[in-house]
Amino acid sequence: MIALGAFAVAGMAGLGLWLVSRSMFAAPVVQRRNIRGVDVPVGVGVVMVMAAVAVEAALSLFDVAGRDAGAAELAGRRGTMVAALGFGLLGLLDDLAADGDDKGFRGHLVSMGRGRLTTGGAKLVGGGAVAVVAVTTGGAVSVPEALVGAAVVALAANLGNLLDRAPGRTTKVALVAGAVLVATTAAGARSALTGTVIILGAALGLLAFDLRERLMLGDAGANVLGAALGLGATIAVGLRAQVVLLAVLVGLNLASEAVSFSRVIDRVPPLRVLDRCGRLPLDGDGPAGSSRGRRRPR
């Protein structure tokens, strides 16, 4: 019950914070031109993080006042807040300072080998460190669990960013994945996923504005959604299942270097319908429409 309530409150917090902070995102430094030629604020994922932290602050006060949250819930919430703040900061840096060069793992690694740290490289190195702190705060009790869990969190965060090529896509995928994660977790253990659920609720509060192209979550939001889900998975499943999940995430991240996820989604009717649901139509959108050129600026 606490997770469901936190989800609803986080959604309202995300919506409310965006409504009162929109004027801040009118600043030229956060404007990016989308595929329609319209300037849209990027990095609004920080609003999602702020909403999540506000909900966590309220829960913390209830805990201090005498609410018995339980060790698993507290660890999960705290680990998720570490991930949200860390990946949110690194993502915002990429949103605002990326110059468009050195894309992909290979490009970032080559740049670092030449003594130049890109914003993507900063996420690669800093994200790994944040992931270690998040999983050890969230419940990992051995070095193998910490290392595997951190890899899951970091790669899930990057996958969230790779999916962020159309309005609302990362949030939709995250909500579906989050629902599956909660549904497949034993009822008595679901409170440990409260932190992940808070992040998902805050993202839902911004979804309508994302779909109508009034904002872009950017890396500041997409990375956080992926990291929160990755951490939730490490909390919900054992080490063996985490290794399997890690293999899947490695495969998807490597595949992104050669395969367009947008094209794959457009070729699978159920995925195409879900992806376009609620979104403004584009030229070529239709039963056989193409998503080429739909990638939003970073």
C-alpha positions as CSV (number, residue, x, y, z in Angstrom):
1,M,0.0,0.0,0.0
2,I,2.8,2.4,0.8
3,A,4.3,2.0,-2.7
4,L,1.0,2.7,-4.4
5,G,0.4,5.8,-2.3
6,A,4.0,7.0,-2.9
7,F,3.4,6.5,-6.7
8,A,0.3,8.6,-6.7
9,V,1.9,11.4,-4.5
10,A,5.0,11.4,-6.7
11,G,2.9,11.8,-9.8
12,M,1.1,14.8,-8.3
13,A,4.4,16.2,-7.1
14,G,6.0,15.9,-10.6
15,L,3.0,17.6,-12.2
16,G,2.8,20.3,-9.6
17,L,6.6,21.1,-9.7
18,W,6.5,21.3,-13.5
19,L,3.6,23.7,-13.5
20,V,5.3,26.1,-11.1
21,S,8.8,25.8,-12.6
22,R,8.0,26.1,-16.3
23,S,9.2,29.7,-16.4
24,M,12.7,28.6,-15.3
25,F,12.9,26.3,-18.3
26,A,12.3,29.2,-20.7
27,A,15.9,30.2,-20.4
28,P,17.8,29.9,-23.7
29,V,20.5,27.6,-22.2
30,V,18.0,24.7,-21.9
31,Q,16.3,25.2,-25.3
32,R,16.8,22.5,-27.9
33,R,15.1,22.5,-31.3
34,N,13.0,19.3,-32.0
35,I,12.2,17.7,-35.3
36,R,9.3,20.2,-35.9
37,G,11.6,23.1,-35.5
38,V,10.2,24.1,-32.2
39,D,12.4,25.0,-29.2
40,V,11.6,22.7,-26.3
41,P,13.3,22.8,-22.9
42,V,15.6,19.8,-22.3
43,G,16.8,18.4,-19.0
44,V,13.4,18.6,-17.4
45,G,14.2,15.2,-15.8
46,V,15.6,17.3,-12.9
47,V,12.0,18.2,-12.1
48,M,11.3,14.4,-11.8
49,V,14.2,14.0,-9.5
50,M,13.1,17.0,-7.4
51,A,9.6,15.5,-7.0
52,A,11.0,12.2,-6.0
53,V,13.3,13.7,-3.4
54,A,10.3,15.7,-2.0
55,V,8.3,12.5,-1.6
56,E,11.3,10.8,0.0
57,A,11.7,13.7,2.4
58,A,8.0,13.4,3.4
59,L,8.4,9.6,4.0
60,S,11.6,10.2,6.0
61,L,9.7,12.6,8.3
62,F,7.0,9.9,8.8
63,D,9.7,7.4,9.6
64,V,11.2,9.8,12.2
65,A,7.8,10.3,13.7
66,G,7.4,6.6,14.3
67,R,6.4,4.9,11.1
68,D,8.0,1.4,10.9
69,A,9.2,1.3,7.3
70,G,11.3,-1.8,7.6
71,A,15.0,-2.2,6.7
72,A,14.4,-3.4,3.2
73,E,12.2,-0.4,2.3
74,L,14.6,2.1,3.8
75,A,17.6,0.6,2.0
76,G,15.8,0.5,-1.3
77,R,14.5,4.1,-1.0
78,R,18.0,5.4,0.0
79,G,19.7,3.5,-2.8
80,T,17.2,4.9,-5.3
81,M,17.7,8.4,-4.1
82,V,21.5,8.0,-4.5
83,A,20.9,6.8,-8.1
84,A,18.4,9.5,-8.9
85,L,20.6,12.3,-7.7
86,G,23.8,11.0,-9.2
87,F,22.5,10.0,-12.6
88,G,20.3,13.1,-12.7
89,L,23.4,15.3,-12.2
90,L,25.5,13.4,-14.8
91,G,22.6,13.4,-17.2
92,L,22.0,17.2,-16.9
93,L,25.7,17.8,-17.6
94,D,25.3,15.8,-20.8
95,D,22.1,17.6,-21.7
96,L,23.6,21.0,-21.3
97,A,27.3,20.5,-22.3
98,A,27.4,17.7,-24.9
99,D,28.9,18.9,-28.2
100,G,27.5,16.1,-30.3
101,D,30.8,14.4,-30.9
102,D,32.1,11.0,-29.7
103,K,28.8,9.1,-29.6
104,G,28.6,5.6,-28.3
105,F,30.8,3.6,-26.0
106,R,33.6,3.4,-28.5
107,G,33.7,7.1,-29.1
108,H,33.8,8.0,-25.4
109,L,36.5,5.4,-24.7
110,V,38.6,6.6,-27.7
111,S,38.4,10.2,-26.4
112,M,39.4,9.2,-22.9
113,G,42.3,7.3,-24.4
114,R,43.4,10.5,-26.0
115,G,43.2,12.4,-22.7
116,R,39.9,14.1,-23.4
117,L,36.9,13.5,-21.1
118,T,33.5,13.9,-22.9
119,T,30.2,14.4,-21.1
120,G,29.4,10.8,-22.2
121,G,32.7,9.7,-20.7
122,A,31.9,11.4,-17.5
123,K,28.6,9.5,-17.4
124,L,30.4,6.3,-18.1
125,V,32.9,6.7,-15.3
126,G,30.8,8.6,-12.9
127,G,27.7,6.5,-13.5
128,G,29.7,3.4,-12.6
129,A,30.7,4.9,-9.3
130,V,27.2,6.1,-8.6
131,A,25.8,2.7,-9.4
132,V,28.2,1.0,-6.9
133,V,27.1,3.4,-4.1
134,A,23.5,2.9,-5.0
135,V,23.5,-0.9,-4.9
136,T,25.6,-1.1,-1.7
137,T,23.2,1.4,-0.1
138,G,20.3,-0.5,-1.5
139,G,21.1,-3.9,-0.1
140,A,24.0,-5.6,-1.9
141,V,25.9,-7.7,0.8
142,S,28.9,-9.1,-1.1
143,V,31.5,-7.9,-3.6
144,P,30.1,-10.0,-6.5
145,E,26.6,-8.7,-5.8
146,A,27.9,-5.2,-5.7
147,L,29.8,-5.5,-9.0
148,V,27.0,-7.3,-10.9
149,G,24.3,-5.0,-9.4
150,A,26.3,-1.9,-10.3
151,A,26.7,-3.1,-13.9
152,V,23.0,-3.7,-14.1
153,V,22.2,-0.3,-12.8
154,A,24.7,1.5,-15.0
155,L,23.7,-0.3,-18.2
156,A,20.0,0.1,-17.5
157,A,20.6,3.8,-17.1
158,N,22.3,4.0,-20.4
159,L,19.5,1.9,-22.0
160,G,17.0,4.5,-20.8
161,N,19.0,7.1,-22.6
162,L,19.2,5.0,-25.8
163,L,15.4,4.7,-25.8
164,D,14.9,8.5,-25.5
165,R,14.5,9.1,-29.2
166,A,10.7,10.0,-29.3
167,P,8.4,11.9,-27.0
168,G,7.4,9.9,-24.0
169,R,9.1,6.7,-25.1
170,T,11.4,6.1,-22.2
171,T,8.6,6.8,-19.7
172,K,6.2,4.4,-21.4
173,V,8.8,1.6,-21.4
174,A,9.8,2.3,-17.8
175,L,6.1,2.2,-16.7
176,V,5.5,-1.1,-18.4
177,A,8.8,-2.6,-17.1
178,G,8.0,-1.2,-13.6
179,A,4.6,-2.8,-13.6
180,V,6.1,-6.2,-14.6
181,L,8.8,-5.8,-11.9
182,V,6.2,-5.1,-9.2
183,A,3.8,-7.8,-10.3
184,T,6.5,-10.5,-10.3
185,T,7.9,-9.5,-6.9
186,A,6.4,-11.3,-3.9
187,A,3.8,-9.2,-2.1
188,G,5.8,-9.1,1.1
189,A,8.9,-7.8,-0.6
190,R,7.3,-5.1,-2.7
191,S,7.8,-2.4,-0.1
192,A,11.6,-2.6,-1.0
193,L,10.6,-1.2,-4.5
194,T,9.1,1.9,-3.0
195,G,12.0,4.1,-4.2
196,T,11.7,2.8,-7.8
197,V,7.9,3.3,-7.7
198,I,8.4,6.9,-6.6
199,I,10.6,7.7,-9.6
200,L,8.1,6.1,-11.9
201,G,5.3,8.1,-10.4
202,A,7.2,11.4,-10.8
203,A,7.8,10.5,-14.4
204,L,4.2,9.8,-15.0
205,G,3.3,13.3,-13.7
206,L,5.4,14.7,-16.7
207,L,4.3,12.3,-19.3
208,A,1.4,14.3,-20.9
209,F,3.7,17.3,-21.4
210,D,6.4,15.1,-22.8
211,L,4.0,13.6,-25.3
212,R,2.7,17.0,-26.4
213,E,6.4,18.2,-26.8
214,R,6.2,20.8,-24.1
215,L,9.4,19.4,-22.5
216,M,12.1,16.8,-22.9
217,L,13.2,14.7,-19.9
218,G,16.6,14.5,-21.5
219,D,19.4,12.4,-20.1
220,A,18.6,14.0,-16.7
221,G,15.4,12.0,-16.7
222,A,16.0,9.0,-19.0
223,N,19.2,7.9,-17.2
224,V,17.4,8.2,-13.8
225,L,14.4,6.1,-15.0
226,G,16.7,3.3,-16.3
227,A,18.9,3.4,-13.1
228,A,15.9,3.2,-10.8
229,L,14.5,0.2,-12.7
230,G,17.9,-1.5,-12.7
231,L,18.3,-1.0,-9.0
232,G,14.8,-2.2,-8.4
233,A,15.6,-5.4,-10.3
234,T,18.8,-6.0,-8.2
235,I,16.6,-5.6,-5.1
236,A,13.9,-8.0,-6.3
237,V,16.0,-10.9,-7.8
238,G,18.9,-12.9,-6.7
239,L,22.5,-12.9,-8.1
240,R,21.9,-15.6,-10.8
241,A,18.9,-13.7,-12.2
242,Q,21.0,-10.5,-12.1
243,V,23.7,-12.1,-14.2
244,V,21.1,-13.1,-16.8
245,L,19.7,-9.6,-16.8
246,L,23.2,-8.2,-17.1
247,A,23.8,-10.3,-20.2
248,V,20.5,-9.0,-21.7
249,L,21.5,-5.4,-21.0
250,V,25.0,-5.9,-22.4
251,G,23.4,-7.3,-25.6
252,L,20.9,-4.4,-25.9
253,N,23.6,-1.8,-25.3
254,L,25.9,-3.3,-27.8
255,A,23.1,-3.8,-30.4
256,S,22.4,-0.1,-30.2
257,E,25.7,0.6,-31.8
258,A,24.5,-1.0,-35.0
259,V,20.7,-1.2,-34.8
260,S,18.1,1.6,-34.6
261,F,15.6,0.9,-31.9
262,S,13.2,3.3,-33.5
263,R,13.2,1.3,-36.7
264,V,12.7,-1.9,-34.8
265,I,9.7,-0.4,-32.9
266,D,8.2,0.8,-36.1
267,R,8.4,-2.6,-37.6
268,V,6.5,-4.3,-34.7
269,P,2.9,-3.3,-34.8
270,P,2.1,-3.6,-31.0
271,L,5.3,-1.6,-30.2
272,R,4.5,1.0,-32.8
273,V,1.0,1.5,-31.5
274,L,2.2,1.9,-27.9
275,D,5.1,4.2,-28.9
276,R,2.8,6.6,-30.8
277,C,-0.1,6.5,-28.4
278,G,-0.8,10.1,-27.1
279,R,2.0,11.6,-29.3
280,L,1.6,14.3,-31.9
281,P,1.5,12.7,-35.4
282,L,4.5,13.2,-37.6
283,D,4.7,13.1,-41.4
284,G,4.9,9.5,-42.4
285,D,3.2,8.3,-39.2
286,G,0.7,5.7,-40.2
287,P,0.3,1.9,-40.4
288,A,3.6,1.7,-42.4
289,G,5.1,5.0,-41.4
290,S,8.8,5.4,-40.8
291,S,10.5,6.9,-37.8
292,R,13.6,8.0,-39.6
293,G,14.8,11.4,-38.5
294,R,12.7,11.2,-35.3
295,R,15.7,11.3,-33.0
296,R,15.4,14.3,-30.8
297,P,18.4,16.6,-30.3
298,R,20.5,16.1,-27.2
